[in-house]
Amino acid sequence: MVAAQNPAFMAADQRRLFAYRQEVLKACRDSAELAPGAFFLDVATGGGKTLSSLSFALRHAARHGKRRVVVVIPYTSIIEQTTAVYRSALGALAENVVEHHSAVSEPTDVEAPSEAAERRRLATENWDAPVIVTTAVQFFESLFACKPSKCRKLHNICNSVIVVDEAQTLPPKLLHPTIWALNELIEGYGCSIVLSTATQPALEAPFPALRQQNIRARIAPAPPPPRARVEVLADEPLDWPALAQRLATHDRVLCITHRRDDARDLTLELDRVLGDESCFHLSANMCAAHRSVVIGKIRQRLSDGHTCRVVSTQLVEAGVDLDFPVVYRALAGVDSLVQAAGRCNREGKLGERGGLLRVYRAPTKPPPGLPRISTEVANTLLAASTLDGDELDLFAPQVGRAFFRDYFRAIGQMDSGITPLRRELKFKQVAEAYRFIEDGALTFVPRWGKAPDIVEQLRSGFVTGKLLRALQPFTVSIYELALHSLLAKGAAEALFEGDEERFVQSVSHRSVYSDRFGLDLSAANVPDGEALIV
């Protein structure tokens, strides 16, 4: 282990990456001495952003008397990974790191919790701990909430260092009120804000910026040479059989698709080409606990140097530490392509030529709304092939600026209408309007892992917040139309009588949720014969 971390034992590319990470860490530590305010952290993927931003936050808090550090992460799928890194780095102080998000699982036994467990529960709900790791949904929606349960921890945000990771994922529709809230936290509540991203030009786009008097520094060491070459495949869409043939030629490869159905269809096509089911599948049709298990298996195979082919939706792009020599990515926004490149040659072990990111055009359209708009903008940039007379370089800052300039121009001045409601003190309407995730998705609980045991305890009448929270890692978001189809076929049923929020998989339809693909709506037509035998 010591040899692996010693630059003397590293290849040239690894030494450059190691030096870059050291430069990022030093820049963060030096900037921590500056006065409280807003900071922009611009770090290339794989540049050690997770630990360097924590180092900044802890040093800044100690230097300026801040009470705690709040780390805001866009997706629950990467919170466990980030928290594990923090706890490992803090060693004996690891117990001071507390997670608070919908997928936090707790013991489900019916015995009274220990005193230590009760203290931890209260610390989680009230954010009364030195380091809090939470989601963007939990953090920002709490700032605009009007319910006591969501607002009870807000006083503990005061005088904190707040690290907003992957800041480019903030919903454009909510940028006006979100930036207003960040300015208020700095000016009225003594907070320091770190906006961290690998695609920093997103923060220079034409939306209401942080007030200039609040900005202290842009922590942006010169990035290392890209660790992945970018190859744009043919101008025409690549169908799944042709793409599967390409993937089969690589022993270790990651392919990222637009949609859940795309990931499933491509996985099945790759099975046909390979003649087995050795490739891994990842999508939001799998519950969070299920995805974590599969990601763990993928990491182990990569670590052992074994063959590892993965087909996934974009859930692997932000913060999931996977390192493949070759990555295929369906054409998407430049920010998504850069994130996909971050899963390629992440540790810089592949020598001078580095890894390879291949951008393909999928045979299906990207999801409607912002993903489709960003894809169209990126396609226009790629078609131009040059920018200011230079060859288009995916990692060049001017490319990111051009993309986000055109992207925000395409979506126009999106506005949630929250600002006038806030000025009129209409708190309930503000809380209803400020939603990171659009309404329409419902909760489905598959019969996977510990979920059946938790469901039985809930149905027995022992309904507690603790059990409901323990159920969260075993839930899948499903749209109303799909849920109605499952209900009509007897494949789903309400968790409680009259329950309109949580639905569970019926015992009679076990194949609706599989270890390979998670939720499979096509398997709902026929019930399992064995389940009907009494």
C-alpha positions in Angstrom: 0.0 0.0 0.0 2.8 2.4 0.8 4.5 1.6 -2.5 1.3 2.2 -4.4 1.1 5.8 -2.9 4.7 6.6 -3.4 5.4 8.6 -6.6 8.6 6.7 -7.1 6.7 3.6 -7.8 4.2 5.2 -10.2 4.1 5.4 -14.0 4.6 8.9 -15.5 0.9 9.5 -16.0 0.1 8.4 -12.5 2.8 10.8 -11.2 1.2 13.6 -13.0 -2.2 12.8 -11.6 -0.7 12.4 -8.1 1.0 15.8 -8.5 -2.3 17.4 -9.7 -4.2 16.0 -6.7 -1.5 17.4 -4.4 -1.8 20.8 -6.1 -5.6 20.7 -5.7 -5.2 19.9 -2.0 -2.7 22.7 -1.4 -4.9 25.2 -3.3 -7.9 24.2 -1.0 -5.8 24.5 2.1 -4.4 27.9 1.1 -7.8 29.2 0.2 -9.2 28.1 3.6 -7.4 31.0 5.2 -9.5 33.6 3.2 -12.4 35.4 4.8 -15.8 33.6 4.8 -17.9 33.9 1.7 -18.4 32.0 -1.6 -15.8 29.8 -3.2 -15.7 28.1 -6.6 -13.9 24.8 -6.7 -12.9 23.7 -10.2 -11.4 20.3 -10.2 -11.1 17.8 -13.1 -12.8 14.4 -12.5 -10.5 12.1 -10.5 -8.6 15.1 -9.1 -9.3 14.3 -5.4 -12.2 16.7 -5.1 -13.9 14.7 -2.3 -11.1 14.9 0.2 -9.7 18.2 -0.9 -13.0 20.0 -0.4 -13.4 18.4 3.0 -9.9 19.6 3.9 -10.8 23.1 2.9 -14.1 22.9 4.9 -12.5 21.7 8.1 -9.6 24.2 7.9 -11.9 27.1 7.1 -14.2 26.1 9.9 -11.3 25.9 12.4 -9.8 29.2 11.1 -13.0 31.2 11.3 -15.0 29.5 14.1 -17.6 27.8 12.0 -19.8 25.3 13.9 -20.0 22.4 11.3 -19.6 21.3 7.8 -22.6 20.4 5.6 -21.8 18.5 2.4 -24.6 18.6 -0.2 -24.5 15.8 -2.8 -26.9 15.5 -5.8 -27.7 11.8 -5.7 -28.3 9.3 -2.9 -26.4 6.7 -5.0 -23.1 8.2 -4.1 -23.6 9.4 -0.6 -22.6 6.1 1.0 -19.3 6.2 -1.0 -18.6 9.8 0.0 -19.4 9.2 3.7 -17.1 6.1 3.7 -14.3 8.2 2.3 -14.8 10.8 5.0 -15.0 8.3 7.8 -11.8 6.6 6.6 -10.0 9.9 6.4 -11.1 11.0 9.9 -10.2 7.7 11.6 -11.1 8.0 15.3 -13.3 11.0 14.6 -15.4 9.1 12.1 -18.4 9.0 14.4 -18.8 12.7 13.9 -19.9 12.2 10.3 -23.7 11.8 10.0 -25.8 11.0 6.9 -29.2 12.4 6.4 -31.2 11.4 3.3 -34.1 9.3 2.2 -31.9 6.1 1.7 -30.4 6.0 5.2 -31.2 2.6 6.6 -31.5 1.8 10.3 -31.8 -1.4 12.3 -35.3 -2.7 12.1 -35.6 -4.7 15.3 -38.4 -3.8 17.6 -36.3 -3.5 20.7 -35.8 0.0 22.3 -32.8 1.7 20.7 -29.6 2.1 22.7 -28.7 5.5 24.1 -26.0 5.9 21.5 -28.4 5.1 18.7 -30.9 7.5 20.0 -28.3 10.3 20.2 -27.4 9.5 16.6 -31.0 9.6 15.5 -31.5 13.1 17.1 -28.2 14.3 15.6 -29.4 13.1 12.1 -32.8 14.8 12.3 -31.5 18.0 13.9 -28.1 18.2 12.0 -26.4 18.5 15.4 -23.0 16.9 14.4 -19.7 18.3 13.1 -20.0 16.9 9.6 -23.4 16.4 7.9 -23.7 14.6 4.5 -27.0 15.1 2.8 -28.7 15.4 -0.6 -29.4 18.5 -2.6 -33.1 17.6 -2.4 -33.0 17.4 1.4 -30.9 20.5 1.9 -32.4 23.0 -0.6 -36.0 21.9 -0.1 -35.6 22.3 3.6 -34.6 25.9 3.1 -38.0 26.6 1.5 -40.1 24.2 3.5 -43.0 25.2 5.8 -43.3 22.0 7.9 -41.7 21.7 11.4 -40.2 18.3 10.6 -38.3 19.7 7.7 -37.3 23.0 9.4 -36.2 21.7 12.8 -32.5 21.5 11.7 -32.3 24.8 9.9 -30.9 26.7 12.9 -27.9 24.4 12.8 -27.0 25.5 9.3 -26.1 28.9 10.7 -22.4 29.6 10.8 -21.5 26.5 8.8 -19.3 25.7 5.8 -21.5 24.3 3.1 -20.0 22.3 0.2 -22.3 21.9 -2.8 -20.9 19.1 -4.9 -21.7 18.8 -8.6 -23.2 22.3 -8.6 -24.0 22.1 -12.3 -26.8 19.7 -11.5 -28.9 22.4 -9.8 -32.2 22.6 -11.7 -32.3 25.6 -14.0 -35.9 26.3 -13.2 -34.9 26.8 -9.5 -31.7 28.8 -10.0 -33.2 32.2 -9.1 -34.5 31.2 -5.7 -31.5 28.9 -5.1 -28.9 31.6 -5.7 -31.0 34.0 -3.6 -30.9 31.5 -0.7 -27.1 31.0 -1.0 -26.6 34.8 -0.9 -28.8 34.9 2.2 -26.9 32.1 3.9 -23.6 34.0 3.4 -24.8 37.5 4.3 -27.4 36.8 7.0 -26.4 33.5 8.6 -22.6 33.6 8.6 -22.1 30.6 6.2 -19.3 30.0 3.7 -20.4 28.2 0.4 -18.2 26.1 -1.8 -19.7 25.4 -5.3 -17.8 22.4 -6.5 -17.9 20.8 -10.0 -15.7 19.3 -12.7 -17.6 21.4 -15.3 -17.1 24.8 -13.7 -18.2 26.9 -16.8 -21.7 25.9 -15.8 -21.4 28.5 -13.0 -20.5 31.2 -15.5 -23.6 30.8 -17.6 -26.2 33.6 -17.8 -28.2 33.0 -14.6 -28.4 35.2 -11.6 -24.9 34.8 -10.0 -23.8 35.1 -6.5 -23.2 38.7 -5.5 -19.7 39.8 -6.3 -19.1 41.1 -2.8 -19.6 37.5 -1.5 -17.1 35.8 -3.9 -13.8 35.1 -2.3 -11.8 32.9 -4.7 -11.9 30.5 -7.6 -9.9 27.4 -6.5 -9.0 26.2 -10.0 -5.5 24.6 -10.4 -4.5 24.1 -14.0 -6.0 20.7 -14.9 -3.7 17.8 -15.9 -3.7 16.6 -19.5 -6.9 14.7 -20.3 -6.7 11.0 -19.2 -9.1 10.0 -22.0 -9.1 10.6 -25.7 -12.5 11.4 -27.2 -13.8 9.8 -30.4 -17.1 10.7 -31.9 -18.5 7.8 -33.8 -20.5 8.0 -37.0 -23.1 10.8 -37.6 -25.8 8.2 -37.9 -27.4 6.4 -34.9 -25.8 3.1 -33.9 -28.4 0.4 -33.3 -28.1 -1.9 -30.3 -26.8 -5.0 -32.2 -24.0 -3.0 -33.8 -23.2 -1.3 -30.4 -23.2 -4.7 -28.6 -20.8 -6.1 -31.2 -18.4 -3.2 -30.4 -18.7 -3.7 -26.6 -18.0 -7.4 -26.9 -14.6 -6.7 -28.3 -13.5 -5.1 -25.0 -12.7 -7.0 -21.8 -13.4 -4.0 -19.6 -15.9 -1.5 -20.8 -18.6 0.8 -19.6 -21.5 1.9 -21.8 -23.9 4.7 -20.7 -27.3 5.0 -22.2 -30.1 7.6 -22.1 -32.9 5.6 -20.7 -33.7 2.7 -18.4 -35.3 0.8 -21.3 -32.2 1.4 -23.4 -29.9 0.0 -20.7 -32.1 -3.2 -20.5 -32.4 -3.7 -24.3 -28.6 -3.2 -24.8 -27.8 -5.6 -22.0 -30.0 -8.3 -23.5 -28.4 -7.7 -26.9 -24.9 -8.0 -25.4 -26.0 -11.3 -23.7 -26.9 -12.6 -27.1 -23.6 -11.6 -28.6 -21.6 -13.0 -25.7 -23.7 -16.1 -25.3 -23.9 -15.6 -21.5 -25.2 -13.1 -18.9 -21.8 -12.0 -17.6 -22.2 -8.3 -18.2 -23.6 -6.0 -15.4 -26.7 -3.8 -15.7 -27.3 -0.7 -13.6 -30.4 1.6 -13.8 -32.9 3.4 -11.6 -35.2 0.4 -12.1 -33.1 -1.1 -9.3 -33.5 0.1 -5.7 -30.6 2.0 -4.1 -29.6 -1.0 -1.9 -29.6 -3.3 -5.0 -27.5 -0.8 -7.0 -24.9 -0.6 -4.2 -24.5 -4.3 -4.2 -23.9 -4.4 -7.9 -21.5 -1.5 -7.9 -19.5 -3.3 -5.2 -19.2 -6.4 -7.4 -18.1 -4.2 -10.3 -15.4 -2.5 -8.3 -14.2 -5.9 -7.1 -13.9 -7.3 -10.6 -12.1 -4.2 -11.8 -9.7 -4.3 -8.9 -8.9 -8.0 -9.6 -8.3 -7.3 -13.3 -11.1 -9.6 -14.4 -13.3 -9.1 -17.4 -16.0 -6.5 -16.6 -18.6 -5.2 -19.0 -21.2 -2.8 -17.7 -24.3 -1.2 -19.3 -25.7 1.6 -17.2 -27.9 4.7 -17.3 -26.3 8.0 -16.4 -26.5 7.3 -12.7 -22.8 6.3 -12.7 -21.6 9.6 -14.0 -21.5 11.9 -10.9 -19.2 10.7 -8.2 -19.3 6.9 -8.7 -15.6 5.9 -8.5 -15.3 3.4 -11.3 -12.2 3.2 -13.6 -12.6 1.7 -17.1 -10.1 1.8 -20.0 -12.9 2.4 -22.5 -16.3 4.2 -22.0 -19.1 4.5 -24.5 -21.5 7.3 -23.9 -24.7 8.2 -25.8 -24.5 11.7 -27.1 -25.5 14.2 -24.3 -24.7 17.6 -23.0 -21.0 18.5 -22.7 -21.3 18.3 -18.9 -22.5 14.7 -19.1 -19.8 13.8 -21.5 -17.1 15.2 -19.3 -18.6 13.3 -16.3 -18.6 10.1 -18.4 -14.9 10.7 -19.2 -14.3 10.8 -15.5 -15.1 7.0 -15.4 -12.3 6.4 -18.0 -8.7 6.0 -16.9 -9.6 7.7 -13.7 -6.4 6.7 -11.9 -4.1 7.5 -14.9 -2.7 4.0 -15.2 -3.0 3.6 -19.0 0.2 5.3 -20.2 0.6 8.1 -22.8 -2.4 7.3 -24.9 -4.7 7.1 -21.9 -8.3 5.8 -22.0 -10.9 6.2 -24.7 -14.3 7.8 -24.5 -16.4 7.0 -27.5 -19.5 9.1 -28.1 -22.3 7.4 -30.0 -25.7 8.5 -31.2 -28.3 6.2 -29.8 -31.2 4.8 -31.9 -33.7 6.2 -29.4 -34.2 9.8 -28.4 -33.0 11.1 -25.0 -35.7 11.8 -22.4 -37.8 14.9 -23.1 -37.2 18.2 -21.5 -33.8 19.5 -20.4 -31.8 16.2 -21.3 -33.1 16.5 -24.9 -32.3 20.2 -25.1 -28.8 19.7 -23.8 -28.2 16.9 -26.3 -29.3 19.0 -29.2 -27.0 21.9 -28.1 -24.0 19.5 -27.8 -24.8 18.0 -31.2 -24.7 21.4 -32.8 -21.2 22.0 -31.2 -19.9 18.6 -32.4 -21.3 19.2 -35.9 -19.4 22.5 -36.1 -16.2 20.5 -35.2 -14.3 23.7 -34.6 -14.5 26.5 -32.1 -12.7 29.9 -32.5 -10.6 28.2 -35.2 -9.4 25.4 -32.9 -10.2 21.7 -33.0 -13.1 21.0 -30.6 -11.6 19.7 -27.3 -14.3 18.3 -25.0 -12.2 19.3 -21.9 -11.3 22.9 -23.0 -12.9 25.6 -20.8 -14.1 27.5 -23.9 -16.1 24.5 -25.0 -17.8 24.3 -21.7 -18.6 28.0 -21.8 -19.9 27.8 -25.3 -22.1 24.8 -24.4 -23.7 26.4 -21.3 -24.1 29.7 -23.1 -26.2 28.1 -25.8 -27.9 25.7 -23.4 -29.2 28.5 -21.2 -30.2 30.4 -24.3 -32.1 27.4 -25.5 -34.1 26.9 -22.3 -34.7 30.6 -22.0 -35.2 32.4 -18.7 -36.8 29.5 -16.9 -38.6 30.7 -13.7 -40.5 28.8 -11.1 -42.5 31.9 -10.0 -41.2 31.4 -6.5 -39.7 34.9 -6.1 -43.1 36.9 -6.0 -44.6 34.2 -3.7 -41.7 34.6 -1.3 -42.0 38.3 -1.3 -45.6 38.0 -0.4 -44.7 35.6 2.4 -46.8 32.8 0.9 -44.8 30.1 2.6 -47.0 27.1 1.7 -47.1 28.0 -2.0 -43.3 28.5 -2.0 -42.8 25.1 -0.4 -45.0 23.5 -3.0 -43.3 25.2 -5.9 -39.7 24.5 -4.8 -39.3 20.9 -5.8 -36.1 19.4 -7.2 -38.0 16.4 -8.5 -41.2 17.0 -10.4 -44.4 15.5 -9.1 -45.7 12.4 -10.9 -43.4 9.6 -9.6 -44.8 7.2 -7.0 -43.0 4.8 -4.7 -42.8 1.0 -5.4 -41.3 -1.4 -3.0 -40.0 -4.7 -4.6 -39.6 -8.0 -2.8 -35.8 -7.7 -2.6 -33.3 -7.9 0.2 -34.8 -6.9 3.6 -37.8 -5.2 2.1 -40.3 -8.1 2.6 -39.4 -8.4 6.4 -39.8 -4.6 6.8 -43.1 -4.6 5.0 -44.4 -7.5 7.2 -43.5 -5.5 10.3 -45.3 -2.4 9.0 -48.4 -4.4 8.1 -48.5 -6.0 11.5 -49.3 -2.6 13.0 -45.8 -1.6 14.1 -45.6 1.6 12.0 -42.7 3.8 13.1 -40.6 6.5 11.4 -37.6 4.2 11.9 -39.2 1.4 9.9 -40.3 3.7 7.2 -36.8 5.2 6.9 -35.4 1.6 6.8 -37.6 0.9 3.8 -36.3 3.8 1.7 -33.2 2.1 0.3 -35.5 -0.6 -1.1 -37.8 1.7 -3.1 -38.0 2.4 -6.8 -39.6 5.5 -8.4 -42.4 4.6 -10.8 -44.7 6.8 -12.9 -48.5 6.7 -12.3 -49.4 5.1 -15.6 -46.9 2.2 -15.1 -48.1 1.7 -11.5 -51.8 1.5 -12.6 -50.7 -1.2 -15.1 -49.1 -3.2 -12.3 -52.2 -2.7 -10.0 -54.5 -3.8 -12.8 -52.5 -7.0 -13.3 -52.3 -7.8 -9.6 -48.5 -7.3 -9.6 -48.7 -4.5 -7.0 -50.8 -3.6 -4.0 -51.0 -0.7 -1.6 -48.8 -1.0 1.5 -51.6 0.2 3.8 -55.3 0.3 3.1 -56.0 3.5 1.2 -52.3 4.3 0.9 -51.6 6.5 -2.1 -47.9 6.9 -1.6 -46.3 3.4 -1.2 -47.1 0.3 -3.2 -45.4 -3.1 -2.8 -44.8 -6.0 -5.1 -47.3 -8.7 -4.9 -46.2 -12.2 -3.8 -47.9 -13.6 -6.8 -45.7 -11.8 -9.3 -42.1 -12.5 -8.1 -40.6 -12.0 -11.6 -41.7 -8.3 -11.7 -38.4 -7.6 -9.9 -35.3 -9.5 -10.8 -31.7 -9.5 -9.6 -30.5 -8.6 -13.1 -32.8 -5.7 -14.1 -34.7 -4.7 -11.1 -38.3 -3.6 -11.9 -39.4 -5.3 -15.1 -42.9 -4.2 -16.2 -43.0 -6.7 -19.1 -43.0 -9.5 -16.5 -46.3 -8.4 -15.0 -48.5 -10.1 -17.5 -48.4 -13.6 -16.0 -48.3 -14.4 -12.3 -45.8 -17.0 -11.0 -47.5 -20.4 -10.9 -45.7 -21.6 -7.7 -46.9 -18.5 -5.9 -50.5 -19.6 -6.6 -50.1 -23.0 -4.9 -51.6 -23.1 -1.4 
